[in-house]
Every structure is written in structure tokens, then in C-alpha cells.
Amino acid sequence: MKLIIGLGNPEDKYSGTRHNVGFFMLDHLASSYQIDFQPKTKFKAHIAELSKAGEKVFLAKPTTYYNSVGESYRALTDFYDIAPEDVLIIADDLALPIGTLRTRIGGSDAGNNGIKSINAHGGEHTRRLRVGISNDLRIHMSDIDLVLGKFSSKEIDTLEGLLPRVSTIVEDFITSSFDTTTHR
């Protein structure tokens, strides 16, 4: 059993923001697998399920706010008895330029409050897919304003260009072939 959690904020006003890039990626994955998300209040998330490579896989978009996603992580992993090694977190990374993907196993939160929440709930050894969201505006605005800002149409095109690579990384995770690296 595998769990893939995309980080983001649940309200519509956050749709298209940099902080919601995890939701963006999961929405595209769900579409490619032709599955839909269903609200599951018990898990504080919207969940989509599929079977792939002999594995049952859950895609989860927490309905808590970004800084509390660990609650959803813990509810799902406890209920389904999923080890941290079988969880992939898709999150934004302000330190990486847009168009960059970085994979790693566990580690610190690197200032990401969503990862900090997951680590606090026992997820220090999860697999991570960090999606770069930084642009040239970062030097002119606060980090909060940047992560809660909307992507430009050019940046959305860049993110959509990453989708084939993200799909490959997810497939590798599902088949236990997850590798740590930086992709540009």
C-alpha cells in the first residue's frame, strides 16, 4: 500500500497559488489515471484510490491548512498502517527555481511548515518530491506573499511541462524504484 500526499491549502481562493503546487500535481495525476477525489472527513482529506503495479495507492489532498497537514498524514498512515517509507509527499520548494524537481528520502523540513507538520507526526522518513516555485520576484517580496501568490500563465506552462517527469517519479515510487536527485 502506498500513499501520495500533495500539500496545499483547501479553500478555492488558494487554487493556482505556489503553495498549492502539490494539489496541482495530484489533480493532474488523478486525471491521467481517470480517478476522482472524494471527501473523507475521517482522514481530513480528499482521497482518490487506484491500483497500480500490484499496489493499492491513495492520493490525498489534506483539507487542513498547509501548516497542519501532518494531521491528515497521521490519520491515513495510522488507519491503513502505512510505513513512512511508503509515503510520497509532493510539496513546493521556495529555494528551487520554477521548473526544478528534487527528490529525496526524509530529512529536515528546510523551512517548509507542511513538511514540519508531517515530520512532527512521525513522517521523518517519507519520500519527498519538491517542486521549485521560486522566481525573480522573490527578491522583491516576502516569502509569504510569494508562496500565496498565483502562478503566471508562463509558469503554469512550465509546471505542465514537468508533468511527464512527475508521473515517472510517481511510478518509480509505486514500484519501489524511487531515486534521489535533482531534475531541471
Secondary structure, DSSP 8 states (H G I E B T S, - for coil): -EEEEE----SGGGTTBGGGHHHHHHHHHHHHHT---EEEGGGTEEEEEEEETTEEEEEEEESS-GGGHHHHHHHHHHHHT--GGGEEEEEEEEEEETT-EEEEES---TT-HHHHHHHHTT-TT-EEEEEEEE-GGGGGS-HHHHHTSB--HHHHHHHHHHHHHHHHHHHHHHTT----EEE-
